[in-house]
């Protein structure tokens, strides 16, 4: 469970809805990651186990899933708004904001349960169970299962473990608390094969992913004495590397490790759907000196203090200038932002 008093009132409201309502549809954020998908699949398993009518929604633009997540069970998956949406309770998982999300088509549900751990969540639900101290949204789902007296099946435990280790960076990120390790122990007892999950997520890398990593590292640039480390990937980079869009995941973590970096940024050109030609910007901070969620929110995005992102139509020059100024305003608040953006 959460620490005493943390989200207890909203947790009880969520439990009341789960116990009392019969029809649900579940959703998460666009471009779902391990925590989003793990929470989604685990909640589906929980509701199905309670005898509820539940469906999972993932928009067509977010399929197929990245290779490492394709073994997660997607039974009950839909890609269109259910005809009876007004009679269903919608559970949004790991979703800080639905305004720029394919899941926004579900906003007309009977009840909107917003279950998340992002500190900048916009509280869009009719019930907002947001627990910023949780290591991941999967941890909140795990806690709800405990409250409902539901034991994790091996498949649910696997999904929860995927959410846990991906959002904590294999227990290395600052959001890793005691509950994360207790949760891991509980899931291992429930049947998680730790080595198998690790191999599935982090090994067996397709050649195109390594080729894309090489192109990303070759495009790396550093600004302001290395405080900003940045790389961009064009649609052409993906084509030449024979890489899927999801293959860019993990590149930013390599940029983040470079000595002297305060903020790592990966800019990826979107090449499909109605956002073709826009760029997705991922940000990672190396410590608490810069809150990258503030930077992302300024461009309509969001996230965590050390991990955030947004989409943009800014030119490369405009985006670089914005990022340098935004980072400088936090690192050097007593200096003029333009002067602080020194040429590396």
matplotlib code that plots the C-alpha trace (Angstrom):
import matplotlib.pyplot as plt

x = [0.0, 0.9, 2.3, -0.5, -2.6, -1.1, -4.1, -6.2, -9.5, -9.2, -8.0, -11.2, -13.3, -11.6, -12.1, -15.8, -16.2, -14.3, -16.5, -19.8, -19.5, -19.8, -18.5, -15.2, -12.8, -9.1, -6.7, -3.3, -1.1, 0.0, 3.2, 2.8, 5.9, 6.4, 4.6, 1.7, 1.3, 2.0, -0.6, -3.1, -2.7, -2.6, -5.8, -7.5, -6.6, -7.7, -11.2, -11.6, -10.8, -13.5, -16.0, -16.3, -16.9, -13.7, -12.0, -8.5, -8.2, -5.1, -5.3, -4.4, -1.4, 0.2, 0.1, 2.0, 3.7, 7.5, 9.0, 9.9, 6.2, 4.6, 4.4, 2.0, -1.5, -3.8, -7.0, -9.9, -8.1, -10.2, -9.1, -12.4, -14.6, -17.1, -20.7, -21.8, -19.1, -21.7, -22.4, -18.8, -16.4, -13.2, -10.0, -7.0, -3.7, -0.3, -2.0, -1.0, -3.1, -5.7, -6.0, -3.3, -4.0, -5.7, -7.5, -9.4, -12.1, -13.1, -13.8, -17.6, -17.5, -19.9, -17.1, -13.4, -11.0, -7.6, -4.9, -1.4, 1.9, 2.9, 3.3, 2.0, -1.2, -3.9, -6.5, -9.0, -10.9, -14.1, -12.0, -8.2, -6.1, -2.7, 0.1, 3.4, 5.3, 4.6, 7.5, 5.2, 1.6, 2.0, 2.7, -0.7, -2.4, -0.6, -1.8, -5.4, -5.1, -4.0, -7.0, -9.4, -7.9, -6.9, -3.7, -1.6, -1.7, 1.6, 0.5, -0.6, 2.6, 4.6, 2.8, 3.3, 7.0, 7.5, 5.9, 8.0, 11.5, 11.0, 9.8, 12.5, 15.3, 15.8, 15.7, 18.3, 16.2, 15.5, 11.8, 12.8, 11.5, 11.2, 7.7, 9.2, 11.5, 8.6, 6.5, 9.2, 9.6, 5.8, 5.7, 8.6, 6.8, 3.8, 5.8, 7.8, 10.8, 13.2, 15.9, 13.3, 11.7, 15.2, 16.1, 12.8, 13.1, 16.9, 18.4, 17.7, 18.0, 17.2, 20.0, 18.0, 17.9, 21.7, 22.0, 19.7, 21.6, 24.8, 23.1, 21.8, 25.2, 26.8, 24.3, 25.0, 25.7, 26.6, 25.8, 26.6, 29.7, 28.0, 25.0, 22.7, 23.5, 21.2, 20.7, 18.2, 16.8, 15.2, 12.7, 15.6, 17.7, 15.0, 14.7, 18.5, 18.7, 15.7, 14.3, 10.8, 9.8, 10.0, 13.7, 14.6, 13.8, 16.9, 19.0, 18.4, 19.7, 23.0, 23.1, 22.2, 25.3, 27.8, 29.9, 28.8, 25.4, 22.5, 19.8, 19.8, 17.4, 16.4, 14.4, 12.7, 10.8, 7.4, 6.7, 3.2, -0.3, -1.7, 1.4, 3.7, 6.4, 6.2, 8.9, 8.7, 11.1, 12.2, 14.0, 16.0, 17.7, 20.6, 19.8, 17.3, 19.0, 16.6, 13.0, 12.4, 8.6, 8.5, 10.2, 7.8, 4.7, 5.8, 5.3, 2.1, 3.7, 4.5, 6.1, 8.3, 10.9, 13.7, 11.8, 9.4, 8.5, 6.5, 5.7, 6.5, 6.5, 9.4, 12.3, 15.6, 17.1, 14.0, 13.8, 17.5, 17.2, 14.1, 15.8, 19.0, 17.1, 14.7, 17.6, 19.7, 16.7, 16.8, 20.5, 21.5, 18.4, 20.5, 21.9, 20.2, 18.9, 20.4, 23.8, 23.6, 23.1, 26.7, 28.0, 29.7]
y = [0.0, 3.6, 5.4, 6.2, 9.1, 9.2, 9.1, 7.1, 9.1, 8.8, 5.2, 4.3, 6.1, 4.1, 0.9, 1.7, 2.2, -1.0, -3.0, -1.4, -0.8, -3.6, -2.3, -0.7, 0.5, 1.0, 3.4, 4.9, 7.6, 7.7, 5.9, 3.7, 2.6, -0.3, 1.2, 2.3, -1.1, -3.1, -1.1, -1.5, -5.2, -5.8, -3.7, -5.7, -8.9, -7.6, -6.5, -9.7, -11.7, -9.9, -10.9, -7.4, -6.6, -4.8, -3.8, -2.2, 0.7, 1.4, 3.8, 2.5, 4.9, 3.1, -0.3, -2.5, -2.3, -2.3, -5.8, -5.9, -5.5, -7.8, -10.8, -8.9, -10.2, -7.9, -10.0, -7.5, -4.9, -2.5, 0.4, 2.3, 4.0, 1.4, 2.1, 2.0, 4.4, 6.5, 3.4, 2.4, 3.6, 4.7, 4.0, 6.1, 4.7, 6.5, 9.3, 12.8, 14.7, 13.5, 16.6, 15.5, 11.8, 9.3, 8.2, 11.5, 9.9, 8.1, 11.2, 10.7, 7.7, 7.4, 7.9, 8.8, 7.2, 8.9, 6.6, 8.0, 8.9, 12.0, 15.0, 17.3, 15.3, 17.7, 16.0, 15.5, 12.7, 12.6, 10.7, 11.5, 8.9, 10.5, 9.3, 11.1, 9.1, 5.8, 4.5, 3.8, 3.5, -0.3, 0.1, 1.8, -1.0, -3.5, -1.7, -1.7, -5.5, -5.9, -3.8, -6.0, -9.2, -10.3, -12.4, -11.7, -14.5, -15.1, -13.0, -10.1, -10.3, -10.3, -7.1, -5.4, -6.3, -4.9, -1.6, -1.5, -2.2, 0.0, 3.1, 2.7, 2.1, -1.4, 0.1, 2.8, 5.9, 8.3, 7.2, 3.8, 3.5, 0.7, -0.2, -0.9, -3.6, -5.0, -5.1, -6.8, -9.5, -10.1, -10.4, -12.8, -15.0, -14.8, -16.4, -13.7, -15.1, -12.2, -13.3, -14.0, -10.5, -8.9, -10.8, -9.9, -6.2, -5.5, -8.2, -9.7, -6.2, -6.0, -4.8, -1.8, -0.6, -0.6, 1.1, 3.8, 4.2, 4.7, 7.5, 9.1, 9.2, 10.5, 13.4, 14.3, 18.0, 19.7, 23.2, 25.5, 23.7, 20.4, 21.2, 20.3, 17.1, 16.8, 14.5, 14.5, 11.7, 12.4, 10.3, 9.5, 8.2, 5.7, 4.7, 4.2, 2.2, 0.1, 1.0, 1.2, 4.3, 2.5, 1.7, 5.1, 4.1, 4.0, 6.4, 9.3, 7.2, 7.0, 10.7, 11.2, 9.3, 11.7, 13.5, 17.1, 16.7, 18.3, 17.7, 15.1, 15.7, 13.4, 14.9, 12.5, 13.4, 11.8, 10.2, 8.8, 9.7, 13.2, 14.4, 13.7, 16.4, 17.3, 16.3, 14.4, 15.8, 13.6, 15.2, 13.6, 15.4, 13.9, 15.4, 17.7, 20.9, 21.1, 20.1, 19.0, 18.7, 22.5, 22.8, 20.2, 21.9, 25.2, 23.4, 21.6, 18.4, 17.1, 14.3, 13.8, 16.1, 14.1, 12.6, 14.5, 15.2, 17.1, 17.4, 20.5, 22.1, 24.4, 24.5, 23.0, 26.4, 27.6, 24.4, 24.5, 28.2, 27.4, 24.5, 26.4, 29.3, 27.1, 25.1, 28.3, 29.9, 27.1, 26.6, 30.2, 32.1, 35.2, 35.6, 36.9, 33.8, 35.0, 35.5, 32.2, 30.4, 30.3, 28.8, 25.5]
z = [0.0, -0.2, 2.8, 5.3, 4.1, 0.6, -1.8, 0.7, 0.0, -3.8, -3.6, -1.7, -4.3, -7.1, -5.2, -4.8, -8.5, -9.3, -6.9, -7.9, -11.7, -14.2, -17.6, -18.1, -20.9, -20.1, -21.8, -21.4, -23.1, -26.7, -27.6, -24.6, -22.7, -20.3, -17.3, -19.5, -21.0, -17.9, -15.9, -18.7, -19.0, -15.3, -14.7, -17.5, -15.8, -12.4, -13.7, -15.8, -12.7, -10.8, -13.5, -15.0, -18.6, -19.5, -22.8, -23.4, -25.9, -27.9, -30.9, -34.3, -34.5, -31.5, -33.0, -33.5, -30.1, -29.8, -30.0, -26.3, -25.3, -27.8, -25.4, -23.1, -23.3, -25.3, -24.9, -24.9, -27.1, -29.1, -31.4, -31.7, -29.2, -27.9, -28.9, -25.2, -24.0, -22.1, -20.0, -19.3, -16.6, -18.3, -16.4, -17.6, -16.5, -16.5, -18.4, -17.2, -19.8, -22.3, -24.4, -26.9, -26.6, -28.8, -25.7, -25.5, -27.6, -24.4, -22.4, -22.6, -20.3, -17.4, -14.9, -15.6, -13.2, -13.5, -12.0, -12.3, -10.6, -12.6, -10.4, -13.1, -13.9, -15.0, -12.8, -15.7, -14.2, -12.2, -9.7, -9.7, -7.9, -8.5, -6.2, -7.1, -4.5, -6.3, -8.4, -11.3, -12.1, -12.0, -8.3, -7.8, -9.7, -7.5, -4.4, -5.6, -6.2, -2.6, -1.4, -3.5, -2.2, -5.7, -6.1, -9.2, -11.8, -13.5, -16.5, -14.4, -12.3, -15.5, -16.7, -13.4, -13.3, -16.8, -15.6, -12.5, -14.0, -17.0, -15.1, -12.3, -14.9, -13.4, -9.9, -10.6, -11.0, -8.1, -8.0, -6.7, -3.1, -0.6, -2.0, -5.4, -4.0, -1.9, -5.0, -6.9, -4.3, -4.3, -8.0, -8.1, -5.6, -7.9, -10.7, -12.6, -14.4, -13.8, -16.2, -19.0, -18.6, -18.7, -21.9, -23.5, -22.7, -23.1, -25.2, -28.6, -30.1, -33.8, -36.1, -37.1, -33.5, -33.2, -36.6, -35.4, -32.2, -34.3, -36.3, -33.2, -31.5, -34.7, -34.7, -31.0, -30.3, -27.0, -25.9, -23.0, -21.7, -22.1, -19.9, -22.9, -24.8, -27.8, -30.8, -33.7, -35.8, -39.1, -41.0, -43.4, -40.5, -39.7, -43.4, -43.8, -40.6, -41.6, -38.1, -36.7, -34.9, -31.5, -32.1, -30.8, -27.3, -25.1, -27.2, -24.8, -21.9, -23.7, -24.1, -20.5, -19.3, -20.9, -18.2, -17.5, -19.0, -17.1, -19.7, -22.5, -25.4, -28.3, -31.1, -33.4, -36.6, -36.8, -40.2, -40.0, -39.1, -38.8, -37.0, -39.9, -40.1, -36.4, -34.0, -30.7, -28.1, -25.2, -22.2, -19.4, -16.5, -14.7, -11.3, -9.6, -10.8, -13.8, -13.8, -17.3, -16.8, -16.5, -19.9, -21.5, -20.1, -21.7, -25.1, -24.2, -23.0, -19.5, -17.5, -14.5, -12.9, -14.6, -17.6, -19.8, -23.4, -25.9, -29.6, -31.6, -35.0, -34.2, -36.5, -35.4, -34.7, -32.8, -30.7, -29.8, -28.8, -26.7, -24.9, -24.2, -22.8, -20.7, -19.2, -18.5, -16.7, -14.2, -13.9, -14.0, -12.7, -11.8, -15.3, -18.4, -20.3, -23.6, -22.0, -20.2, -23.5, -24.3, -27.5, -26.8]

ax = plt.figure().add_subplot(projection="3d")
ax.plot(x, y, z, "-o")
ax.set_aspect("equal")
plt.show()
